[in-house]
Amino acid sequence: MTRTTEPPPSPSAVAGPEPTAPALTPPPAAAAAADALESGHALAVSAASVAWPFAEQIAHRCASIVHGLRAGLDEDALDALTLTTVDLEHFLTFLVLLDEWVTGEGGLRGQLLAYRQRVLGVVESIQPALGEIDLVEVADALESDLIPSLRDYVDLDEDVREALRTAA
């Protein structure tokens, strides 16, 4: 039996056609980071557009809580305070995230930092009174410190929205 042997295939036949240069596209991680940055900015702009009404709504609820505590409706007022703390956390998170979008030293950035520290300080000052179940102190802190602090966001609102518009 005779065997016929064929010559081995040429390297170009095995490898296929000559490769072409890949298209110049950003690496997936860079594209994802750019998309995240853009969507994060859009989220910041959207959040800023409702931040003042949101802060005012929290302040209004705090005023209702104060009224409830002073009227002896402690259980309802404390339930409302528990729900309000979630919104306070959201508002404080928004203030922290503004650091990512409001650039530059001093000016607005410094005002935002001072404002955030003030609101956070007030929230932290209420904790001991809650731990001791000193509802008179809680009502006083809400009324004299937290409510005015939340309402003071109006002084920053327009500047924040303008800074975010120009950061685009």
N, C-alpha and C positions, 0 to 999 in steps of 0.2 A: 504494500500500500504506500503510495507516494503522498506525501504531504506537500501541499504548496504553501509557501509562506508569503505573506504579503509584507511589504515594507511597513515599518511603524509609521503612524500618522505624524505629520509635521507638528511642531509645537504650536504654530498658529492655528491649526485645525483643532487642536485639543483645547486651547485657551479661548477660542472664539474670536470675535472681532476685537480689534484694538479698543481698549477702554477710552471713554471720553471723560473730560474733566467734569467733576460734579458741579451742579449749579451752585452759585454763591448764595446760600441761605444761612440765616443765623442758626447756630446750634439750638436744638430744642430747649435746652435749659435757659438760654438767653432770651428766646422768644417767649417762653413761659414767664420769665421774670418781667419782661416788658409788658406782657398782658396783665400780670398781677399788679404791676405798678400803675398801669392805666386804669384798671378796674378799682384799685384801691383809691386812686385819686377821685374817680367818679363817685365812689362810696363816700369819701370825705366831703365832697361838694354837696352831695345829697343830704348827708347828716347835718352839715352846717346850715342848710336851708331850713331845717326844722329845729335846730338846737335851741334858739331863743324860746319858741313856743313850748318846747319840751321842758326847759328849765322852769318856765312860768307855770306849766302844768304841775310839776313836782312841788313848786312853792305853794301853789293853791292847795294841793293835797296835804302838804305839811300844815297849812293853816287849818284845814279841816281836822287833822289829827290833834292839833293843839286844842281846838274847840272841844273835841271829844274827850280829851284827857281832863280838861277843866270842868266839863259837864259830868264827869264820873262815868263815862262810857269807855272805861279802860280797855276792856277786852276788844271791842270793835276798833278802838283807836290803835291798839298795839298790832292787831291784824293788818290794819291799813298801813302802819309803819313798816311792817315786814314786807308787804308788797312794794312799798315805796322805795325801800332800800335796793331792790333789784333795779329800778329805774335810775336811782342815784349811781349805782355801779356802772350802768350803761353811759350815763352822762360823764362820769369821771374817766371812763375808758375813752370816750370821744375826746376829752381834753388831753389825755395822754397821747392819743394818735395824732393830734394836731401838731405835735412836735415833729412828726415825720414830714408834714406838709408845709408848715410855716417856717420859712428859712430866714437866716440872718440873725445877727446878734442884737440884743437889746430890743427896743421898740416893742412891737406886738408880741414877739416871742417871750420877752421878759414879763410882759403884762399877763400873758397866758400862764406862764409858770407861777407867778405870784397868785393869780386867781385860783389855779388848780390847788396850790398848797393851802390857800385859805379855806376852800370848800372841804378839802380832805381833812384839814385840821379841825374844822367844825364837826365833821362826821365822826372823827376819832374822839373828840371831846364828849360826844354823847354816849359812847360805849360804857364808860364807868357808871354813869347814871342809870343806864339800862341794866347793868349788872347788879346794881344795888336796888333796883326797882324804885328809883327815885323819880316818879313820874312828873312831879312838879319841876324838877331840874330838866328833864327831857323836854317838857313843854316850853320852858323858858329858853333852852338852847335852840330849839326849833324856831321859836318866834323871834328871838333877838339876834340869832346868828345865822342859821341855815337859810331861812326864808329870804332875808335881805341879800345874803350872798348869792343865792340862786337868781334873784331878780337883777343883780348887778351884771349878769352876763350880757344884758342888753348893751352895756357900754362897749363890749368887745365884738358884738355880733357882726356889725357891718364890716369892720376891719378884717375879721376872720374870713368872711365870705369873699371879700375883695382879694385877700392874700391867696386864697385857694383858686380864685378865677385866674389870677396872674401866674400861678404856679403851673398851669396846664401846659 
